[in-house]
Amino acid sequence: MVELIGERVRLRELLVSDVALIHPGASDPRVVRYMSWGPNDEAATRAFVERSIAAQSLDPRPQYALLIEALADGRFLGMTGFDPVPNEPGHATMGYWIEPDEWGNGYATEAAKLVVRHASSDAGITRLTAAASVDNPASHRVLEKGGLTRVGPGTFTHENGTVLEAVLFERRA
Ligand SMILES: CC(C)(COP(=O)(O)OP(=O)(O)OC[C@H]1O[C@@H](n2cnc3c(N)ncnc32)[C@H](O)[C@@H]1OP(=O)(O)O)[C@@H](O)C(=O)NCCC(=O)NCCS
């Protein structure tokens, strides 16, 4: 089981009971505005949590979903993780979101750094990529501070089929 400890945050694997923690954010338009999924109904959040838990015992792992909580008091801060890309050994995509009340406190940056270190040191990931909406400069900063490099313009596709303009980031081990 993955557990990553930073200065102020702890990243841990999901439990079934986490649906109640995750769903308010996963259904919040402020959070999902620049994501490739959502806003979720509760069934979608539950399916995500169940898929993430099933992935914990698969080899190779298809997904690493990690809950971010505050080290100081254990409160829920958000979600992060990385997904190995099928048929591209060593390549994974990463993502994250933070509860709106907790934005601007450096939590996403700290979580991203922990994910980058774990993916490359312990999970065999040699190429980590992310696509952030062109309209999401806070995420661009998080990725840069996390050690990824801006590689150029691109797109990503929302699960509803909408294609969004993006800035692409990459880190090679
Ligand atoms: C993007 C997001 C994760 C950032 O979380 P956070 O915990 O507030 O991020 P941090 O505090 O670690 O860092 C944010 C950085 O962005 C900067 N920033 C914030 N708003 C900005 C803006 N409008 N323009 C430019 N930079 C901005 C901050 O100044 C900070 O950089 P700095 O430390 O150099 O000053 C959060 O806003 C969020 O959850 N958004 C919705 C989900 C999302 O977009 N996820 C990413 C999808 S690719």
Ligand as a Chemical Component Dictionary entry (heavy atoms), coordinates in Angstrom:
data_LIG
# 
_chem_comp.id                   LIG 
_chem_comp.type                 NON-POLYMER 
_chem_comp.pdbx_formal_charge   0 
_chem_comp.three_letter_code    LIG 
# 
loop_
_chem_comp_atom.comp_id 
_chem_comp_atom.atom_id 
_chem_comp_atom.alt_atom_id 
_chem_comp_atom.type_symbol 
_chem_comp_atom.charge 
_chem_comp_atom.model_Cartn_x 
_chem_comp_atom.model_Cartn_y 
_chem_comp_atom.model_Cartn_z 
_chem_comp_atom.pdbx_ordinal 
LIG C1  C1  C 0 -4.969 23.812 -9.479  1  
LIG C2  C2  C 0 -5.107 23.520 -7.985  2  
LIG C3  C3  C 0 -4.890 22.028 -7.763  3  
LIG C4  C4  C 0 -4.026 24.293 -7.228  4  
LIG O1  O1  O 0 -4.074 23.875 -5.868  5  
LIG P1  P1  P 0 -3.390 24.760 -4.715  6  
LIG O2  O2  O 0 -3.234 23.878 -3.515  7  
LIG O3  O3  O 0 -4.134 26.015 -4.577  8  
LIG O4  O4  O 0 -1.962 25.010 -5.384  9  
LIG P2  P2  P 0 -0.649 25.605 -4.661  10 
LIG O5  O5  O 0 -1.080 26.476 -3.541  11 
LIG O6  O6  O 0 0.281  24.459 -4.376  12 
LIG O7  O7  O 0 0.039  26.436 -5.841  13 
LIG C5  C5  C 0 -0.722 27.237 -6.687  14 
LIG C6  C6  C 0 0.226  28.101 -7.501  15 
LIG O8  O8  O 0 -0.538 28.682 -8.545  16 
LIG C7  C7  C 0 -0.439 30.098 -8.440  17 
LIG N1  N1  N 0 -1.683 30.639 -8.906  18 
LIG C8  C8  C 0 -2.902 30.551 -8.331  19 
LIG N2  N2  N 0 -3.822 31.193 -9.093  20 
LIG C9  C9  C 0 -3.153 31.656 -10.173 21 
LIG C10 C10 C 0 -3.521 32.408 -11.312 22 
LIG N3  N3  N 0 -4.785 32.773 -11.523 23 
LIG N4  N4  N 0 -2.553 32.729 -12.214 24 
LIG C11 C11 C 0 -1.277 32.331 -12.042 25 
LIG N5  N5  N 0 -0.864 31.613 -10.967 26 
LIG C12 C12 C 0 -1.791 31.291 -10.051 27 
LIG C13 C13 C 0 -0.162 30.353 -6.987  28 
LIG O9  O9  O 0 0.392  31.637 -6.792  29 
LIG C14 C14 C 0 0.816  29.234 -6.688  30 
LIG O10 O10 O 0 2.098  29.500 -7.224  31 
LIG P3  P3  P 0 3.300  30.138 -6.353  32 
LIG O11 O11 O 0 3.521  29.206 -5.201  33 
LIG O12 O12 O 0 4.438  30.201 -7.301  34 
LIG O13 O13 O 0 2.811  31.472 -5.873  35 
LIG C15 C15 C 0 -6.498 23.944 -7.430  36 
LIG O14 O14 O 0 -6.753 25.252 -7.818  37 
LIG C16 C16 C 0 -7.633 23.036 -7.887  38 
LIG O15 O15 O 0 -7.911 22.024 -7.263  39 
LIG N6  N6  N 0 -8.259 23.418 -9.028  40 
LIG C17 C17 C 0 -9.351 22.589 -9.567  41 
LIG C18 C18 C 0 -8.830 21.241 -10.076 42 
LIG C19 C19 C 0 -7.743 21.383 -11.114 43 
LIG O16 O16 O 0 -7.741 22.311 -11.888 44 
LIG N7  N7  N 0 -6.803 20.426 -11.109 45 
LIG C20 C20 C 0 -5.713 20.378 -12.062 46 
LIG C21 C21 C 0 -6.151 19.845 -13.365 47 
LIG S1  S1  S 0 -4.789 19.798 -14.534 48 
# 
loop_
_chem_comp_bond.comp_id 
_chem_comp_bond.atom_id_1 
_chem_comp_bond.atom_id_2 
_chem_comp_bond.value_order 
_chem_comp_bond.pdbx_ordinal 
LIG C1  C2  SING 1  
LIG C2  C3  SING 2  
LIG C2  C4  SING 3  
LIG C2  C15 SING 4  
LIG C4  O1  SING 5  
LIG O1  P1  SING 6  
LIG P1  O2  DOUB 7  
LIG P1  O3  SING 8  
LIG P1  O4  SING 9  
LIG O4  P2  SING 10 
LIG P2  O5  DOUB 11 
LIG P2  O6  SING 12 
LIG P2  O7  SING 13 
LIG O7  C5  SING 14 
LIG C5  C6  SING 15 
LIG C6  O8  SING 16 
LIG C6  C14 SING 17 
LIG O8  C7  SING 18 
LIG C7  N1  SING 19 
LIG C7  C13 SING 20 
LIG N1  C8  SING 21 
LIG N1  C12 SING 22 
LIG C8  N2  DOUB 23 
LIG N2  C9  SING 24 
LIG C9  C10 SING 25 
LIG C9  C12 DOUB 26 
LIG C10 N3  SING 27 
LIG C10 N4  DOUB 28 
LIG N4  C11 SING 29 
LIG C11 N5  DOUB 30 
LIG N5  C12 SING 31 
LIG C13 O9  SING 32 
LIG C13 C14 SING 33 
LIG C14 O10 SING 34 
LIG O10 P3  SING 35 
LIG P3  O11 DOUB 36 
LIG P3  O12 SING 37 
LIG P3  O13 SING 38 
LIG C15 O14 SING 39 
LIG C15 C16 SING 40 
LIG C16 O15 DOUB 41 
LIG C16 N6  SING 42 
LIG N6  C17 SING 43 
LIG C17 C18 SING 44 
LIG C18 C19 SING 45 
LIG C19 O16 DOUB 46 
LIG C19 N7  SING 47 
LIG N7  C20 SING 48 
LIG C20 C21 SING 49 
LIG C21 S1  SING 50 
# 
